[in-house]
Amino acid sequence: MNFATMKLMAKVAMSVTSGSGNLAQTGSRAPPPHISDIEDWDAFATANYLTEKGFASYSDHFKKMGYNGSVLLSIDAEDVDDMPEKNKLFKKGFLYLITKLKNSQR
């Protein structure tokens, strides 16, 4: 899945949640939600989690693009390779975090 696909998924997710009073609409910042609710995270909760885990350089992009928890869980190694970050160890760490999140959902 590439960033263009992720952007489309985020738009669909945002349109589904419009009118629900979620964090993306209110602009408030809540603490990162419980790990078991990843698929329910909106873009702000996802960005907060990434910042908390040391990936603040990605959090602004996630907020800007509206990437939610479902999009985060859909990221694979190819997507991470396509990300603009040049530091390979940083990318590996990000992929490791996503892998741990996916495994926690099983």
C-alpha positions as CSV (number, residue, x, y, z in Angstrom):
1,M,0.0,0.0,0.0
2,N,1.5,3.4,-1.0
3,F,0.9,6.8,0.5
4,A,-1.7,7.7,-2.2
5,T,-3.8,4.6,-1.1
6,M,-3.3,5.5,2.5
7,K,-4.5,9.1,1.8
8,L,-7.6,7.7,0.1
9,M,-8.3,5.4,3.0
10,A,-7.9,8.3,5.4
11,K,-10.4,10.4,3.5
12,V,-12.9,7.5,3.5
13,A,-12.4,7.1,7.3
14,M,-12.8,10.8,7.9
15,S,-16.0,10.9,5.9
16,V,-17.4,8.0,7.9
17,T,-16.7,9.7,11.2
18,S,-17.9,13.1,10.2
19,G,-20.5,14.4,12.6
20,S,-19.5,12.2,15.4
21,G,-17.7,14.8,17.5
22,N,-14.4,13.0,17.4
23,L,-11.0,14.5,18.2
24,A,-10.4,15.4,14.6
25,Q,-13.3,17.7,14.6
26,T,-12.9,19.3,18.0
27,G,-9.1,19.7,17.8
28,S,-8.7,18.8,21.4
29,R,-5.8,16.7,22.5
30,A,-6.5,13.6,24.6
31,P,-4.0,11.2,26.0
32,P,-3.2,8.3,23.7
33,P,-6.1,5.8,23.8
34,H,-5.8,2.3,25.1
35,I,-3.7,0.0,22.9
36,S,-6.6,-2.4,22.3
37,D,-8.6,0.3,20.6
38,I,-6.2,1.1,17.7
39,E,-8.7,0.7,14.9
40,D,-10.9,3.3,16.7
41,W,-8.1,5.9,16.9
42,D,-8.7,9.1,14.9
43,A,-5.8,11.0,13.3
44,F,-5.0,13.0,16.5
45,A,-4.9,10.0,18.7
46,T,-2.7,8.2,16.2
47,A,-0.3,11.2,16.0
48,N,-0.2,11.5,19.8
49,Y,0.8,7.8,20.0
50,L,3.5,8.2,17.4
51,T,4.9,11.2,19.2
52,E,4.8,9.4,22.6
53,K,6.8,6.5,21.0
54,G,9.5,8.7,19.5
55,F,8.1,9.2,15.9
56,A,7.1,12.8,16.1
57,S,8.5,13.4,12.6
58,Y,5.7,11.2,11.3
59,S,2.9,12.5,13.6
60,D,2.4,15.8,11.9
61,H,2.0,14.0,8.6
62,F,-0.5,11.6,10.0
63,K,-2.6,14.5,11.4
64,K,-2.3,16.5,8.2
65,M,-3.4,13.5,6.0
66,G,-6.0,12.3,8.5
67,Y,-4.4,8.9,8.9
68,N,-6.2,7.0,11.7
69,G,-5.4,3.8,13.6
70,S,-6.7,1.6,10.9
71,V,-4.4,3.2,8.4
72,L,-1.5,2.8,10.9
73,L,-2.2,-0.9,11.2
74,S,-2.3,-1.3,7.4
75,I,1.2,0.0,6.9
76,D,3.7,-2.7,5.7
77,A,7.4,-2.8,4.9
78,E,7.0,-1.4,1.4
79,D,5.1,1.6,2.8
80,V,7.8,2.3,5.3
81,D,10.5,2.1,2.5
82,D,8.5,4.7,0.6
83,M,8.4,7.1,3.5
84,P,10.5,10.2,3.2
85,E,12.7,9.5,6.2
86,K,16.3,8.7,5.1
87,N,17.5,7.1,8.3
88,K,17.1,3.3,7.8
89,L,17.3,2.5,11.5
90,F,14.5,5.0,12.2
91,K,12.4,3.3,9.5
92,K,13.2,-0.1,11.0
93,G,12.1,1.1,14.4
94,F,8.9,2.4,13.0
95,L,8.2,-0.9,11.2
96,Y,8.9,-2.7,14.5
97,L,6.4,-0.5,16.3
98,I,3.7,-1.3,13.7
99,T,4.5,-5.0,13.9
100,K,4.1,-5.0,17.6
101,L,0.8,-3.1,17.3
102,K,-0.5,-5.6,14.7
103,N,0.6,-8.5,17.0
104,S,-1.3,-7.0,19.9
105,Q,-4.5,-7.0,17.9
106,R,-4.4,-10.8,17.4
